[in-house]
């Protein structure tokens, strides 16, 4: 929060206890409802914090420019409108008409072009280089962004009855994870394990973590086809750079590579960061389960976080079984506006083609490189 501001732009969101999920997993489960932010996702915290800070530094004529697949762009547009700043959002050419309409309704100028986020970022960088009033708003890879996101942990610290045994979140470029780690450090929760979950086919963080320190792929460093090995010298970490994505969640989780500083922080985190990657199908199923249970519709990237909340076998694989009746966990409901009733219906139709019964299982990639299977 900027020193000269009376209050941040973001909303202090509820931490809701879920009796149904608690009974399912045998632990006290709390949901941090970031889908209730003004732009419908946690992105609003870090992005609004960044824009407010830059306007304070650079003045009223600041031109906010961002490259985004959607959620960060909407967060920038909402914050810029609130602060009466000019905002231009660069988008890849696969974005939907509903995304374009929503951004324009917030007063943003929209530029479309390029097959990947990296293409949009290149075009945005060229504009910033030629506009003296322009500033690049990072979607996830910046300490100011992480500082803004960290506010959710400071809120949880005051809302929860006891220190959590684990915090679950989705991860793509790792901006949310960076905020969680910074927030936990600020409140003295450095011993709390973090569980970072992705979908198979957009899991750059999972593969990046595997390449480093004493992780399972740190010696061989073998990556899937179409994924390049990159070394970041500043943080001395190896990264998995994705050139394309096969997951339906790629619009939110499909970062080409994660923030290297966050990979380093995660590798060194005292409580440990566990990486899990799940198939699209189980995220689709969880989206429907969460909508029926909590009466909230979230996008696929968000329902990915909630997969262990509805599957006790996976939850116990991650944290281990426990007889502690007071074991407490937090699921960050990160939100996201890229979901609709029609899209949820399409997921339901796709799920009908999934084979069921006769011992059919879901298969997830676990933190140590092994596969974990549990019944559908």
N, C-alpha and C positions, 0 to 999 in steps of 0.2 A: 504493500500500500504506500503510495507516494506520501512524503512527509507533509506536503502542502495540501493534501486532500482530507476532508473531514470524514469521508467514507468511500470505500471502493465501489466500483460500478457493479461488481458481481453480487449475487444474492447468497446469503447464508442459507444453505440448503438443509433440509431435515435429515436426521439419521434415524431411519425407521426400523423398528424391530419387526422381524418377520416370524411369526409363530409357525407358519407352514414350513418354511425353509428350515427353521430350527429343529422341528420335528423330523424332517427328512434326513438331515445330516448329523443329528445328535449333538448339536452345539448351538450356542446363542448367536444367531445370525442377524447382523444389522446391515441395512442398505443405505448408502450415502447417495442421495437422489440428485445427482448432478444434471439429470435431464430436466430439472426445473430452473436451470439458468436461463436468462433472457434469450440466448441463442440456442437453447435446448441441449447444450453440452458443456462439459467441464472446460472446453477450449476458451470459453468466455473469460475465465479467471485470468489466465496468463496473457491472453491477447489484449484484453481491456487494460490490464496493468501496464503492458508494454506501450500501448498507444497513449495512455494518460501520461506516462512518464516522458515520452518523446514530445508530446505537445507542451508539457511544462518546460522542457529543455529548448525546443526549437521554435515555439510560438504558434500562433493561430493559423498560419498559412501552411502548416505541415501537411504533406500529402502522403497518406498511408497506402502503401502498395504491398500486396501479399499474393503469393502463389499458393493455391490450395485446391484439394479435391472436393472441398465443400464446407466442412464444419469450422475450420479455422477461418475460412473466408467469410462465413456468415458472422462469426464472432467479431471479426474486424469491422465488418459493415455495421453491425449493431453498435459497437463501441464508438466508431467514428461518427455515426449519426447522433449518438447521445452527446458527444463532445463537439459536434458541429465541425468535423474535419472532412476533408475530401478523402475518398477511399476508392482505390482501383483494385479489383480482384482478377487475377489471371488464373484461368481454369484449363485443364486438359479438355480435349474435344469430345470426350465420352460423357460429359456431365449431362444430366437430365434437364428437360425444360422446366420442371418444377424447381430445381435448384437455381436456374437462371432467374426465374420469376421472383423467388424469395429474396435473392440478393438485390435485385433491382428495386424491390419494394422497400428495402432498407436504404435506398439512395446510393448504392454502390455503382461505380462504372465497371463493366465486365468486359474482359478481353479473353477470347477463347482461341486455343491453338496448341497443337502438339499431342502426341499419343500418351505421354507420361507426365507425371508431376514435374520431373526434371526439365521437360520442355517448357512448361509454364514458368518454372523458376528462372530459366535462362531469359525468357522474354521479359519477365518482371525486373530482373537485374539490369537489363538494357535500359528500361525506362528510368529506373532509379539513377543510373549513371548519367542520364541526360536531363535530369530535372533537379535543380538545386533545392527545391522544397520537399523532394520525395525522400521517404525513409522506408527501407524494407522491413516489413513486419514478419518475423520468422514464424513458421507454422508450429515448430516444436523445438528447434535446436538453438536455444539461447538461454543463458542463466536468468534473464529477467522474466522470461516465460515460465521457467520452473519456479521462480520465486512467487509468481502469481498463483500457480497451481498449488503450491505448498500450503496456501491458506486453507484448503479443505481439510488437511490433517490437523491444523491448529483448531479448526472448528470441531472435528471429531474428538479431539482431546478433551474438549469441554462438554461434549454431548454424551459420551459413552461412559458406562458405570465402572469399567475397569480396562486396563491396557489389553488390546486385542492379542490373541495368539497368532494371528496372521491377517494380512490385508491382501485381498484379491483385486487385480485390475487387468484390463486389456492392455496390449502394448503393440505399437507399430513403430513409429520413429522414436518413441520412448520419452516424449515430453511429459506425459502424465506420470510415468514412473519417476522421472527426474523430480517432479514436484512432490511426489509421495516420499521419496528418499530425503529431500531437503526438509520437508515438513516433519518427518519422523525424527530427523536429527535435531531440529529446533525444539521439540517437546521431550526429548530424552528417550525416544523409542528406537534407538539404534539396534536393539536386540530383537526387534519384531521381524519375523520372516515376511517377505513379500512374494506373492505368487503372480507371475506375469504370464498371461494367456493370449495366444494368437491362433489364427486359422492356418491350416496346412496350405501352402501356396502363397502365403503373404507373411511368412514367419522369419523375417530378416533378423529379428532380435534373438530368437531361439538359436539360429545358426551362428550368429555373431558371438554369442556367449560361449557356444560349444568350441570355438576356435582358440580360446584363451585360458591362461593360467593352468589349472589342473583339470579342466573340463574334458569331456570324453573325446572331443575331436581336436584337441590341442596339439597332438603330434602329427597325425595324418593330414589334417586340414582338408578333408575331402568335402566338396560341396555339390549340391544337385546341379543338373544341366541348366545353363542359362544364368547361373549365379557366380559372380566373380569374387575372388579373394582380394581384399584391400587392406593395407596397413596404415593406421593413423599414427604418425610419429609423435605428435604432441601428447597423446594419451597412452601411447605404446599398447595399442590394441589392434587385433585383426577384426575385420568386419566382413560380413556377407553382403555383397551388393547385388540386388535383384534387378534384372533387366526387363522382366515381365512377371505377371502374377496370374495364378490360376484360381485363386479364391474369389468367391462372390463378395467377400468383405474387403476387397482390395481398395475400394474407394475411400475407406477410412483407415484401414490397417496397412495398406500397401505402400509403405515408405521404401524407397530404393535401398536405403541402409539406415540404421539407427544412429542417434547422436553418439559419437564416440566417447564423449565425457561421461555420459550416462552408463554406457557399457562398462567403463572403468569403475564408476561408483558402484554399480551392481556387483561386479566381480569382487570388490573389496568390502561389500556391505556386511557388517558383523552378524546380523540376523540371517543373512543368506537371501538370495533371490532365486527362486525356483522358476524354471521356464517350462511351460506346457504348450503344446500346439495340437489343435483338435480339428476334425473334419468339418466342413461347412454344414453337413447334414445335422449334426448334433447342435450346432449354434442355431440353425433354423428351428429345430424342435424346441430348444430352450426359449427362443423368442416367443413361441406360442404358449409355452408353459408359464412364462413370466407374465404375459398379457392376461391369461386366464386367472392367474393367482393374484397379481398385484394391480390389475386393471390399468396397465401402462404399456404403451407400444414403444419399443426401442429398436434401434437399428441393429444389424447383424454384428457389428463390431462390439456393441455393448452386451448383447446376449451371450457373446463368447465368454465374457467375464463370469457369467452366471452359470455356466455349464456344471461346475462342481457343486453348486448350490442345489441342483436337482438330481444329482447322481452321487449317492453316498459312497459307492465303491471308489469313485475317482477322488472324492473329497478325502477319504481315509487313506488312499494311496499317497496323496500329496502330503498330508499332515500326520498321518499315522492314527490308528484308533486310539481312543482315550476314554477313561472312565470319569474324567473331570466334567461334572455336570455344569460347571461354570465356564467351560472353555468358550471363548468369545471370538468371533471373526467378523470382519467387515468386507462387504463387497461394494466396490465403487461402481455405481450405476452411471457410467460416463455419459450416457445419453446419445445424442446425434439426431439430426432432423431428417436424414435420408431413409425414411421408412413411411409406408402408407398402408392403408387397409388392403389395397389391391396387391401390393408387393408381398405383404404377409400372406395373402391368399395364394400367391404364386409359390411361396415357400411350402405351404401346406400341400399343394398339388405335387410338388417335387418330392416331398417326403413320402407320399403314397407309393412312389416307385421303389423306396428303400425296402429291401427284403427284411421281413420280421419273423420271429419265431424260429423254431428248429435250431436254437443255439446261436442265432445271429448276434454279432457283437459290434460295438463301436470300438475303433482303435485310435488311440491318441499317442503322440510322441512325447515321451517323458523326459524329465530333466537330465537323466544320465545317458540319453541316447537310446534307451530301450523302448519297446512298444508295450503299451498297457491296454488290455482288452477288457471290456465289461459288457454285460448283456444289454441289448437294446430294449 
